[in-house]
């Protein structure tokens, strides 16, 4: 399979309100068009866009569409080849994207929010988004989109440990099965993970917290866990893929897709060198958070026509295949042929969970703050 290595989270569902519907000004249906026209959108969002109104001297800016993450480079390249629109390589986490969108609320620099789904919901609740139902919106499960058309899920991933099998074997370590296994001194000493300000880091925190009996009202279990593994040498960092390849880090916590993409798509590592493990708690509690990612068109988007076409492309089968090529599960996976390289479905059934998304959205920022302070990260 083709694909790019990389990895960011939040899970989603439900509906909600917030944000102006937007007038989608500039749509090509209202005047003459000397370039190409495209029918975009679904239902009451259907309209015609014109290539005359696409950015030419500038790039299309969409938050967190970036190299090294869920095969976005392949999406960006294919979209540019097909429609002549180049996307900005927007290197930031979901939390950083939300903060930037808030700071530019009156004069947006980006045309859409992309990232962890609950972060998109927060953007909607802050009044930063507008309604746009992309083509194939009806193919998205109801619990992965808002009824008002503001937020739409596009792919799902599950928290997992990726580890160097060769290094673990040299140290006499078995494949980890529980989060307690990571407390072994020979694992903690060079374990990498991300802070909860990033969606992927929040997913990891929720995974560990649930594994040890915590809840959205009680995050002390993950705080205690983080303090323990930091004492053993674990590090919070955003940049560790190169160090993992070189062996400087023997394991990291991100998503299943991250490890599978490294295992099967990166030439610097042999398949046999990389392991991917879905973990549970020491008492059998589920410990692998299933995270939803998605997007939302921003109110007063500077390039509304191009971003509508881009959002349509991402939700097309062609666009969805790019995610699958890197082992991120497309939201339209039921319509697609899934590869055999994923861990057994039985292991997902044993370890995977989600939480009430409405409750998470309400408590997400305080959860992040409590963990950050409590674990001094």
N, C-alpha and C positions, 0 to 999 in steps of 0.2 A: 504494500500500500504506500502511496505517496503521502507526504505530510511534513509539517514543520514541528520541531520540538518546542515546548514551552508550557506556560501556565498562567488566576484570580478568582469571590463567591457570594452567595446568598441564595436561598431557595424561595419559591414563590407560589402564588396562587391567589384566589379571591379576586374581588374587584376593588372598588373604591372610587373616590372622586377627588378632584383637585386639578388645578391648572385650567387655563383657558382652552377652549376648543380650537382656537386659532382660525384664521381665515384662509390659510394656505395660499396667501397672495402670491401671484406670479405664475400660477398654473397655466400651462400652455393652451388650455382649452378655450381661453377667453380672447385670443387674438390670432393673427397670422403667424405661421412658423415656417422659416426657410430651411430648418434642419430636420432631424428625425423626430417623429412623435411616438410616444409610448403610452399605452393604456396601463394605468397602475391602480392599485388599491383594491379593496373588497367592500361590497355593500355600499353604505353611504359615504365611504371614502373614495370610491371610484372616480377617477378623473384622467385627464390627458396631460402629459408633460412634454415639453419641447426641449430638444438638445441646445437650442439657442440660449436657454437660460441656465445651462450647466456651467460650473466654474471652468475657466480655461487657463488664465494666468495663475490662479490659485488652486489649492487642493480642496477636496471635500473633507471637512473635519467632523469626525464622529468619535465620541469619547471611548477610550480604551480599545480601539481597533488598532492592534499593534503587533510588531514582530515578536516571535517567541511566545505566542499565546494562542492556543486552540486553532492553529493553522490559519490565522488571519492573513498572513502574507499571501497564501494561495488564493484566498477570497479576494484580496485587494488586487492582485495581479490579474485574475480572471475578469473582474468587473471592469478594470481599466481597459483590458484588451477588447472587451465586448462593447463598452459604451464610451470609451475615451475619457473617463473621469478617474483621476488619480486621487487616492486617499492619503491623508496625512497619517504618518506612523505615530500614533498617540500613546506614548509609553507612560501609563499611570494606572493605579489601582482603582477599584470601584469607589472607594471612599475618597480618594483624591479627586476623582472625576466629579463626584457629587459636590464636594467643596468648591471646585472650580466653577461648576454650573451655577451654584448659589452666588458666587462672587461676581458672575457676569450675567445675572438675571435680567438686568435692564438692557444689556447690549451683548447678546450671546455671540460667542466665537465659534461654537459648534452647532451642528444642525440636528444631532440626535445624541441621546444618552445610550450607552451600551455598557453592560456590566452585570453584576449580581442583581437578580430580579428584585430583591427587597430594596436595594439601593435605587432602582428605577421607580419603585413605588414611592419611596421617600421623595424623589424628585417630583413625582406627580403631586404628592400631598403638599409640597412646597409651592405648587403653582408654576412649576418650570416647564411643564410638558403640554402638548396639545394632542387631540385625537387624530390618529391615523391608523386605520386597519389595513395592513399590507395584504397584497394578494395572497391567497391561501390561508388567510386568518381563520377561516372555518375549519381548517385541518388541525389547529392548535387546541389541545384539551382545554376545557373551560377553567380548570384550576391553574392554568398557566397563562392566563391573559385576563385583563380587566374588561368588564362589559362595556365600559365607555370608550374602548379603543385606544386608551393612552399607552398601556404597557402590554408587551407581547413576549412570551418566552420563546427562545430559539434553540437552546441546547441544554442538556443536563449532564452533570458529572458527579462523582462520588468520592468523598475523602478516602485517601489510601496512603499507605507507606510505600515508597519506592526505595529499594536498597540494592547495594552491590553484593550480589550473591557470592562472587569470588572472594570478596573481602570478608564477608560473614563466615564463609567456609574456612578461610585461613585462621580466623579467630575462634573457630569451633562453635559458632553460633547457629542455632536452628532458625528456620523461617519464623518470624514473629506471628503470633496469632491474637494476642491481646495487647492493650495499651500498657499493661504492666510489664510486658516483655521489653519495652523500650527503656525501662529503668535500669537495664543491665549496664554496668559501667562501660563495657566495650561498645555499646550502642550509643549511649548518651554523649560520649566524648566527642563524636563528630556527626551529630544529628542536626539538621537544619530545618527550620520552619518559618512561617511568616506571621506577622502580628495581625490581630483581628481588625485593624483598620482596612486591610485588604479583604475582599470577599472570600478569597481562598483561605485566609487566616481565620476569619470568623467561622467558616465551615469546620476547620480543624478544631477550633475551640468548642464549638457546639458538639462535635463528635466525642471529644474527650469528656466533656461535662456530662453528656448523656451516658457514656460508658461507665462513669463512676456514680451514677444516681442523681446527678444534678438536674436542674430545670431552668427555665427562662427566668425564674425568680430567685434561683440559687446557683451562682456560678463559682462558689468557693471550691468545688472539686477541681475545676480546671485551673484555678489560680494556684491551688496547692500543687497540682501536677506540674505546672510550668515552673514553679519555684524549685521543685525537686530536680527536674531535668536540666535546668540552667546551672544548678550547683554541680551537676555532673558533666557540664561542658556543652550542652546543647545551645545553639545560637539562633536568634531571630534575625533573618536577613532576607532581602528580596532577590539577591543575586547569588545563586549557588549551583546552577546547572553545569557550568564549566568546571567548577570544583568537584562536582559529583563525577563528571566524566573522568577527571584526572585522579580521582580517589581521595581527594582532600576531605570531602564529606562522604561517609559511607552510606548515608540514608537521608531522606527528606520526607516531609509530610506535605502533600498537596492533594492532587486528585488522581483517580485511576488513569485517566487519559494521559496525564503527565508521564507516568512511568511506562505505560504501553507505547506511547509515542517514542520515548527514548529507547525502549527495548527493540522496537521493530522498524523505526524510521531513521535512526541516527547511526551513521557509518562508523563513528569513533568507538562505538561499543558493540560487542557481540551480544546476540540475544541471550546467551547463557550467562552473561555477566549481570543481568538486571532482573530483579524480582519485584513483583507488585503484590502487596498484601492488604486485604480488607480486615480491619481489626474490630474486636469486641472488648467489652469490659471484663475484668477479672471474674465477675459473677455471671457473665453471659449477657449483659446488657448490650444492646445494639450500639456500635461505635463508629458507624460510617455514614455520615450525613450526605443525603442526596440533594445536591444543590442545583437550582435552576438559574440560568442566565438568560438575559433578554435585552430588549431595547425599547426606547420611547422617543418619539419625535419631539424636539424641543419647541416651546413657544417662541415665536419670532425667529425661527430658524433662518440663518442667512442664505442657505441654499435649499429651499423646500422641495424643489422639483427633483434635483439630483438625489437628495436623501430619500425621497419616497421610492425612487427607482432602486436605490441601494437596499433599502429595507425589503423591497419585494424580492430582490435577487437573493438575499440571505435566506429568505423563507422558501425559495424555490427548491426543488429537488436537487438541482445542480449546485446551488449554494449550500444546501444542507450536507451534500456529499463531502465538501471540503472539511467540515467538522469531523465527519465519520472517518475520513482518511487519517486523521490524527487521533482517532479513538475517543473523541468527545461524542456523546450520544445526541444526535439531532432530535429536535422536538417532533419531527415527522418520522422518527425511526420505525414506527409500525408499517410504513409504506416502503421501507428500504430493506435491502439485504444486509444483515449484520455480520461482521467478521467473526471468526471462531476464536480470535486471540484474547477476548475478554476472559476474566476469571469466571469460574463456573457460576451459573445463575443461582445455584443452591447457596453459594457463599454470600452473594448479594442478599438473598432472602434472609440469611442468618444475621447479617450485620447492618443492613441498610435501614435508615429511618429518616423521617422528616419531622418538622414541628408545625404547630399552628402558625400559619403565615401572618395572619392578622395580628396575633399577639407578638410575633417576632418583630414585625414592622414597628409596633408601638414601643417596644423595649430595646430595639437594636442599638441605638446610640448609647443608652445607659449601660447595656451589657458590655459594649466595647470599652467604654470608659472604666467600668469596674475592673475588667480583666487587665487592662493596660496599667492601671494604678496598682492593683493588687499584686501583679507579677513583675512590676517595675520594668515594663518593656515599652 
